[in-house]
Each structure stands twice: as structure tokens, then as C-alpha cells.
Amino acid sequence: MFGKFKTSTLLLCSYVLILVFLSACVTPQKSGPELLEPKNNAQSVPFNNTTLLFGTPSDGEYEVIVKEADTNAEVFRQVVNGGQNISVVVPKGRLKPDTKYKWYVRRKGNDSGASSMWYFTTKKNSLPSVYGLKPDKTEGHPFGALALTWNANDPDDDTLTFVVRVFEVGKDAPVYETTSATNSAVVKDLKQLTNYRWTVEAIDPWGAKSGLSEATFKTKANEAPERIELINPRNGELNVKFNNLLLKWQGYDKDYEDLRYTVTLRTGSSSGQALLSNSTLTEFLVTGLNPDTVYTLSITAVDKYGETRTESFQFTTKVNTPPTKPELTNPANSARVNFVSAKQITFTWTNATDPDEDDVDYEFVLVSGSQIVHKRSAVLSNSYTIDVNSLLDVGKTYTWYVAAKDRHGGRTESDRFTFETYRNTPPSVPTSPYPANGARNLPNRIERFSWDCSDPDGDALKFELYIGESPDNLKLEASNLTTKTYSTSRLFDFGKTYYWKVVVSDGYNPPVEGPVWSFTITAEDRPPTAPVLSSPSNGANGISFNNITLRWRASTDKETAPDRLVYLVYFGKADNMELVATVTGKTDDEIFHTISSVAPATTYYWRVEVKDSFGNYAYSTTWSLKTKPNEAPNIPLNPNPADGSQVPVSGVPTTVTLSWDCSDPDGDSLTYEVYINTSDDFSSVTPYTTTNKSVVVQINTLGRYYWYVVAKDKHGGETKSKTWNFDVKGQ
């Protein structure tokens, strides 16, 4: 038995050793990115264009993040695709010398899949140097503009700036000083035959300065300007524009001085026109030249020592081109002009343009037959108005056109349009009445009156409607009607005959009266009893403006069953009561209708009309009510996160859901503005706006956040909560 136990123990031990050996041979699966360079806690790492090397366990997007070790301030972040031996360069200017940094790599936006945190310290800053100044110890240099160049070196590859100073030899104050971002500068306006010394000093971004490098040179003697070149137009050029001509020239001087110019333009042997005198300009816009003319341009260049050079050039302007053709627009061709209604006629046309950029004016011509009725020259706009009565006759055809003209005699005429004058005709007598003339057995409410009428001239018509119980005693029912129909809620008496007529006016002629028509109301039916309003009581005050319930006692009718009566509910302001509901099929003694969402602190009026199956109407008295003033929303409470609480997050950026409780005393639906900031100054914060009692906000940094909520109703009421805070902590 002991032997069997010993054998089993040996087998078990062997199995365990094999498992340990196999485990040692299997490469463990990497769970996160692996940092490679610079090594953790590396020293003297370059701070310009620093290369970070790492690998990731899989593809996908990763973030490389670098922060200052002491302040935790982020100085660099870049998203890259995963893989092995990935290198990322931190651009120049992101890192500082002699500073400790920490860096890591993570899955984009997810610290749970992050590498270890490694540290490195950048090298100390080194001094730049300047050498190779040119010119140095040489003579004969131009004094108008001289290029200064030099070489520079920075061991850290910093971007340098250079302070350049030029001194007259023997004097302490510089005659020129500048700061340059390149290895060159141009000094201008020196003296002739003068010795100068000049210095260059390099400064890196961290304030380190090079030694002061110095060189000398001597300027040459002054020479007169060398030549003048006419750039536009070219010397001898033909077909040159004569309006808005931009003259351009360039003077050349061996001393590279800034020259001044006197410019004269002339034709033939004339003395010409002085365009510029002693000016640094090298271009001048000239307009108003003559077409097809040879011009001589004289340009004198003078340097600072008074030496001059004069050159003359010639060019010929192009032949004049007339303006484009204007297009007539109003009145349209073959239009008819109402001699009564049109006191004036405004003629319009499209603007003509001029290929030579000349100013364009117009000549307006009005013709009757072969005779010119009216002509007006130098019309400066594209319209012209005439008085009809003083120039035109009724029943004639007129022709009109315009000519576009430039100042050089160019002229282009438009097409010719005609129009005919006529006198206004009265409207027709109203016909086709509704109700039809002599109609009988009509209900006691006639919902509309209508008629037919037209105007030969197409004038806008207005109508007056008269109604009465005698054809000799009609009373005005409605006026200023612009349509051939009239709707009314008037109730007529049973068994009576009524008379009515329509009077039409076109605004120009005397009114035209229509015939007197009649209709008779039935005597066989009686209207329903009028609805009796019950609540809210007449003149009631402080009524809720959400869900107002209007109640009235049902009407009765001898010929119509209760469920067939139709109730029309009118509601609104005194001058604008509108039909808001039609209620049918009711058999209860009391009937109601609910009005929703009206304005607070407002007086409204309401009434109820009833109609039976014969079309007869009765209506209630009109009552009023006044809604209560609006109350602002209740104060938002119960913040989440709770005031003063901590919110743990796995990393930033992230989001946090803010929520609260709030209600409105009037039952209004509310809108919320949510303000959040990393300080309690919200003056530049744009709020989140929502109709929910929660909002998801973006969190970009760890630390304390302040927030509050403003609740608003649709009537202008608003209430602000207290300011709450919470701390966002990394896990």
C-alpha cells in the first residue's frame, strides 16, 4: 500500500512540474498599451520634437496624453491607430526645458484600457549663437535699402528671434532697430558715403540670449534714378480704356532709394494735367479721358538728394462704344390706362450699362401719331413720371421710348411701346340675389346674403347692404364690404316679410343701386328657448386660465328633440369672439364645454347659441370673466447630484446627468434653462434648454462644478433655483 501511495505522489508531482513548465513557455496576453521610449524617469530628454515610442495590444483608436507632473496640466494629446512600435512626435513649443512630465497611452476616451504612467525630465536650455554677418568690412553698398543677413545656431533647435541694430560709426543711438523672425533684415534710408556698424542678438523662447555679434560697412555715393518703366498701359499701347484707367509705373534706382514722382498727362502740345506732385505713389486712377485720343504721360522721379530722371510715354484710348439698349418695363406694351383713376403714369425701364464705364443718362420721348407730345433729356434714373391730365387725352394711343446716352455722343434707343387711354365705366347693377327675390318659408336665421356684380374696368368694388320691413324704409345693415357676400347672426321675426338691396361703388363713379328684393320668414315654427348661462358667473374674477369649464342650462324646442339641438359656443375678447366649439347630442339639463390655455389676467366674453332642425336660432346673453394673474413656477428643488456631493468618473471627458424637481401652481408646462460652470461666475455661460426635468452635460475636466436651474412658463413667469455644486473625482 505504501508503494502505491509513493507512486501516485510521484505522478502528481510530475504533472505539476509539466504544467509549470508549459506556463513558463506561453507568452502572457498583454492587457494594455506598452510604453517604450523615453524610458520611465529618463533625464535630459529633448524638449523640441520629442519622440514618444509605444505599442498597443490591438488595432483601433488610442490617445497619447502628456501632462506636467507637478501641475497635472495637459500639454499634448493625439489620437492614433493602434499597432506595434508607434512613434508620435510632440511638436516644438509644447514642452519646456528642465521640466518633469508624465505620459501614458489609453483606448480613446477610456482610462480603463490605459498603459502605465511613465515620467521623464527635459534637458536644460542651451544658449543660441549668431555668426557670419554680411556685409562686414566692405564698402560701396546702396544706402536706400540694404539687405543684412547672418547665420544662427541653437543646440535645442528652438525657434529664435533676432534683435538687429544699425549705428552710424561713432554714435551710440541706433539709426535702425528691428526684431526679425528670420535670418535677414532690410535697413532703409541710410546716408551716402557713411560708415556704419551693426549688431545681431538671438533670443530663444525661454529668454536665453546669444552674445552680441557685430559687423561694419560703408555706403556708396548717390546716383540719379536709373530708369522709369510704365507698367499699365504699356508705352505705345492702343485701345486703352478712357474711364477708370489705372496708371502704374515703377522707378529703378541703383541706391535702392524710395523715389518720389511728379506725373503729368497731356494731349498734343497742351501743357497737360498734373496728376501727382512729389508723391511716393506708383499708381493713379484717372477717369474722364477722351476716346480715340493720343495721350502723353510724363513721369519725373527724384531721389532724397534731389537727383532726377524724367521719361515720357504715349498711349491711345479706344473708340467710344455707346451704352447698352434699355428694356422698357412699365407700362407694359399695349397697356390700357384708366384716365379717371390714373392721375400720373410712372414709366420705368432697365438700367443701361456702358462698355466704356461712362456715366449714362436717358432721354424720354412720348409720341402721338407722328407728333412728339413730350421729350425730356438728361433723365438720371431709370424712371420718369408724367401728369396724365396735363399731357394726355382720352381715347388715344401713345408711343413711348427712351434713349441711353453717354457724354461722348454715344446713343442707343429702346424698343417702342404703346398704351391706350380710356375713361372709367360704372359697375353693373347687382343681380342674382340670395335669398332669391320673393323666397318664402325661410328660417328665422339667414346665415348669408349674396349677389352678383362686375366692373367693366376691373376696379375694386365696395358694397353697402340695406334691410328693412318696408321697401320704402330700408336701413343700412353693413358697409365697406369687399366681397359679394355677407354673413350675419341676426334673427328675423317669424311670419314677417323683409326687403333688401345692395349699393355698389367703384370709387370713381356715383354709386349704383340694385333693385329691392324681398323674402318671407316662416310662420310655422318656433325657435328653441335661449340657453341660460350658469357658470362661471357673469363678471367672475380669478378664473384659472387652464381648463375653464363653461356651463349652461339646456334649451327646449317644441319641434326638435333635445339630442338634435346644436349648441354653438362663442368665446374671446370683446371685439373678437370666435366660434370655439359645436356641441350636439346632449340630453342633460346642464351642458358644459372646457376651454384650455388662454391668457392670464385677461377679460374674456362668452355666449351660447342654439339651432334647431329647421335652422331657427336663439342665443344667450353674453357674460364676461377675468382670468387670474399668472404665478411663476415653484422653486426647483432636490438636485441630483446632491448639493456638495462627489461624482466619481473613470476619466474625462465624460458626461453627467443633472436632474431636479419642479412644478407650476397654474399647471403650465415648463421650460428649463440649466447653467453650469467650473466657477460661480455664469456671465458668459450658454445654458442648456430642455422641457424635461433632467439634462446630460459635458464634463471636460476634474474638479468642482457649480450649477443652477431657471424654470420658465409660457406667460413670462420664471423662477431661479439656488446655486448647487458637486465635485467630479477620478476613480
Secondary structure as the mmCIF struct_conf table of DSSP 4:
data_model
#
loop_
_struct_conf.conf_type_id
_struct_conf.id
_struct_conf.beg_label_comp_id
_struct_conf.beg_label_asym_id
_struct_conf.beg_label_seq_id
_struct_conf.end_label_comp_id
_struct_conf.end_label_asym_id
_struct_conf.end_label_seq_id
HELX_RH_AL_P HELX_RH_AL_P1 PHE A 2 CYS A 25
BEND BEND1 VAL A 26 VAL A 26
HELX_LH_PP_P HELX_LH_PP_P1 THR A 27 LYS A 30
BEND BEND2 GLY A 32 GLY A 32
STRN STRN1 GLU A 34 GLU A 37
BEND BEND3 PRO A 38 PRO A 38
HELX_LH_PP_P HELX_LH_PP_P2 LYS A 39 LYS A 39
TURN_TY1_P TURN_TY1_P1 ASN A 40 ASN A 41
STRN STRN2 ALA A 42 VAL A 45
BEND BEND4 PHE A 47 ASN A 49
STRN STRN3 THR A 50 GLY A 55
BEND BEND5 PRO A 57 GLY A 60
STRN STRN4 GLU A 61 GLU A 68
TURN_TY1_P TURN_TY1_P2 ALA A 69 THR A 71
STRN STRN5 GLU A 74 ASN A 81
BEND BEND6 GLN A 84 ASN A 85
STRN STRN6 ILE A 86 VAL A 90
HELX_LH_PP_P HELX_LH_PP_P3 PRO A 91 PRO A 91
TURN_TY1_P TURN_TY1_P3 LYS A 92 GLY A 93
BEND BEND7 ARG A 94 LEU A 95
TURN_TY1_P TURN_TY1_P4 PRO A 97 ASP A 98
STRN STRN7 LYS A 100 ARG A 107
TURN_TY1_P TURN_TY1_P5 LYS A 108 GLY A 109
STRN STRN8 ASN A 110 ALA A 114
STRN STRN9 TRP A 118 THR A 122
HELX_LH_PP_P HELX_LH_PP_P4 LYS A 123 ASN A 125
STRN STRN10 SER A 129 LYS A 134
BEND BEND8 PRO A 135 PRO A 135
BEND BEND9 LYS A 137 LYS A 137
STRN STRN11 THR A 138 HIS A 141
BEND BEND10 PHE A 143 GLY A 144
STRN STRN12 ALA A 145 ASN A 153
TURN_TY1_P TURN_TY1_P6 PRO A 155 ASP A 156
HELX_LH_PP_P HELX_LH_PP_P5 ASP A 158 LEU A 160
STRN STRN13 THR A 161 GLU A 168
TURN_TY1_P TURN_TY1_P7 VAL A 169 GLY A 170
BEND BEND11 ASP A 172 ALA A 173
BEND BEND12 VAL A 175 VAL A 175
STRN STRN14 TYR A 176 SER A 180
BEND BEND13 ALA A 181 ASN A 183
STRN STRN15 SER A 184 LYS A 188
BEND BEND14 ASP A 189 ASP A 189
TURN_TY1_P TURN_TY1_P8 GLN A 192 LEU A 193
STRN STRN16 ASN A 195 ILE A 203
TURN_TY1_P TURN_TY1_P9 PRO A 205 TRP A 206
BEND BEND15 GLY A 207 GLY A 207
STRN STRN17 LYS A 209 LYS A 209
HELX_LH_PP_P HELX_LH_PP_P6 SER A 210 LEU A 212
STRN STRN18 SER A 213 THR A 219
STRN STRN19 ARG A 227 ASN A 232
BEND BEND16 PRO A 233 PRO A 233
HELX_LH_PP_P HELX_LH_PP_P7 ARG A 234 ARG A 234
TURN_TY1_P TURN_TY1_P10 ASN A 235 GLY A 236
BEND BEND17 ASN A 239 ASN A 239
STRN STRN20 VAL A 240 VAL A 240
BEND BEND18 PHE A 242 ASN A 244
STRN STRN21 LEU A 245 TYR A 252
TURN_TY1_P TURN_TY1_P11 LYS A 254 ASP A 255
STRN STRN22 ARG A 260 THR A 267
TURN_TY1_P TURN_TY1_P12 GLY A 268 SER A 269
BEND BEND19 SER A 270 SER A 270
STRN STRN23 GLN A 273 SER A 279
BEND BEND20 THR A 282 THR A 282
STRN STRN24 GLU A 283 VAL A 286
HELX_LH_PP_P HELX_LH_PP_P8 LEU A 289 ASN A 290
BEND BEND21 PRO A 291 ASP A 292
STRN STRN25 VAL A 294 VAL A 302
TURN_TY1_P TURN_TY1_P13 LYS A 304 TYR A 305
BEND BEND22 GLY A 306 GLY A 306
STRN STRN26 THR A 308 THR A 316
STRN STRN27 THR A 317 THR A 317
HELX_LH_PP_P HELX_LH_PP_P9 LYS A 318 ASN A 320
HELX_LH_PP_P HELX_LH_PP_P10 PRO A 322 PRO A 326
STRN STRN28 LEU A 328 ASN A 330
BEND BEND23 PRO A 331 PRO A 331
HELX_LH_PP_P HELX_LH_PP_P11 ALA A 332 ALA A 332
TURN_TY1_P TURN_TY1_P14 ASN A 333 SER A 334
STRN STRN29 ALA A 335 ASN A 338
TURN_TY1_P TURN_TY1_P15 PHE A 339 SER A 341
BEND BEND24 LYS A 343 LYS A 343
STRN STRN30 GLN A 344 TRP A 349
HELX_LH_PP_P HELX_LH_PP_P12 THR A 350 ALA A 352
TURN_TY1_P TURN_TY1_P16 PRO A 355 ASP A 356
STRN STRN31 ASP A 361 SER A 368
TURN_TY1_P TURN_TY1_P17 GLY A 369 SER A 370
STRN STRN32 GLN A 371 VAL A 379
BEND BEND25 SER A 381 ASN A 382
STRN STRN33 SER A 383 ASP A 387
HELX_RH_AL_P HELX_RH_AL_P2 VAL A 388 LEU A 391
TURN_TY1_P TURN_TY1_P18 VAL A 394 GLY A 395
STRN STRN34 THR A 397 LYS A 405
TURN_TY1_P TURN_TY1_P19 ARG A 407 HIS A 408
BEND BEND26 GLY A 409 GLY A 409
STRN STRN35 ARG A 411 GLU A 413
STRN STRN36 PHE A 417 TYR A 422
HELX_LH_PP_P HELX_LH_PP_P13 PRO A 426 PRO A 430
STRN STRN37 THR A 431 TYR A 434
BEND BEND27 PRO A 435 PRO A 435
HELX_LH_PP_P HELX_LH_PP_P14 ALA A 436 ALA A 436
TURN_TY1_P TURN_TY1_P20 ASN A 437 GLY A 438
STRN STRN38 ALA A 439 LEU A 442
BEND BEND28 ASN A 444 ASN A 444
STRN STRN39 ARG A 445 ARG A 445
STRN STRN40 ARG A 448 ASP A 452
TURN_TY1_P TURN_TY1_P21 PRO A 456 ASP A 457
STRN STRN41 LYS A 462 GLY A 468
BEND BEND29 GLU A 469 SER A 470
TURN_TY1_P TURN_TY1_P22 PRO A 471 ASP A 472
STRN STRN42 LYS A 475 LEU A 481
BEND BEND30 THR A 483 LYS A 484
STRN STRN43 THR A 485 SER A 487
HELX_LH_PP_P HELX_LH_PP_P15 ARG A 490 ARG A 490
STRN STRN44 LEU A 491 LEU A 491
HELX_LH_PP_P HELX_LH_PP_P16 PHE A 492 ASP A 493
TURN_TY1_P TURN_TY1_P23 PHE A 494 GLY A 495
STRN STRN45 THR A 497 SER A 505
BEND BEND31 GLY A 507 ASN A 509
STRN STRN46 VAL A 512 GLU A 513
HELX_LH_PP_P HELX_LH_PP_P17 GLY A 514 VAL A 516
STRN STRN47 TRP A 517 ILE A 521
BEND BEND32 ALA A 523 GLU A 524
HELX_LH_PP_P HELX_LH_PP_P18 PRO A 527 PRO A 531
STRN STRN48 VAL A 532 SER A 535
BEND BEND33 PRO A 536 PRO A 536
HELX_LH_PP_P HELX_LH_PP_P19 SER A 537 SER A 537
TURN_TY1_P TURN_TY1_P24 ASN A 538 GLY A 539
STRN STRN49 ALA A 540 ILE A 543
BEND BEND34 PHE A 545 ASN A 547
STRN STRN50 ILE A 548 ARG A 553
HELX_LH_PP_P HELX_LH_PP_P20 ALA A 554 SER A 555
BEND BEND35 LYS A 558 THR A 560
HELX_RH_3T_P HELX_RH_3T_P1 PRO A 562 ARG A 564
STRN STRN51 VAL A 566 LYS A 573
TURN_TY1_P TURN_TY1_P25 ALA A 574 ASP A 575
STRN STRN52 ASN A 576 VAL A 583
BEND BEND36 GLY A 585 GLY A 585
BEND BEND37 ASP A 588 ASP A 589
STRN STRN53 GLU A 590 ILE A 595
BEND BEND38 PRO A 600 ALA A 601
STRN STRN54 THR A 603 LYS A 611
TURN_TY1_P TURN_TY1_P26 SER A 613 PHE A 614
BEND BEND39 GLY A 615 GLY A 615
STRN STRN55 TYR A 617 TYR A 619
STRN STRN56 TRP A 623 THR A 627
HELX_LH_PP_P HELX_LH_PP_P21 LYS A 628 ASN A 630
HELX_LH_PP_P HELX_LH_PP_P22 ALA A 632 PRO A 636
STRN STRN57 LEU A 637 ASN A 640
BEND BEND40 PRO A 641 PRO A 641
HELX_LH_PP_P HELX_LH_PP_P23 ALA A 642 ALA A 642
TURN_TY1_P TURN_TY1_P27 ASP A 643 GLY A 644
STRN STRN58 SER A 645 VAL A 649
BEND BEND41 SER A 650 PRO A 653
STRN STRN59 THR A 654 ASP A 661
TURN_TY1_P TURN_TY1_P28 PRO A 665 ASP A 666
STRN STRN60 THR A 671 ASN A 677
BEND BEND42 THR A 678 ASP A 680
TURN_TY1_P TURN_TY1_P29 SER A 683 SER A 684
HELX_LH_PP_P HELX_LH_PP_P24 VAL A 685 PRO A 687
STRN STRN61 TYR A 688 THR A 690
BEND BEND43 THR A 691 LYS A 693
STRN STRN62 SER A 694 ILE A 699
BEND BEND44 THR A 701 LEU A 702
STRN STRN63 GLY A 703 LYS A 712
TURN_TY1_P TURN_TY1_P30 LYS A 714 HIS A 715
BEND BEND45 GLY A 716 GLY A 716
STRN STRN64 GLU A 718 LYS A 720
HELX_LH_PP_P HELX_LH_PP_P25 SER A 721 THR A 723
STRN STRN65 TRP A 724 GLY A 730
#
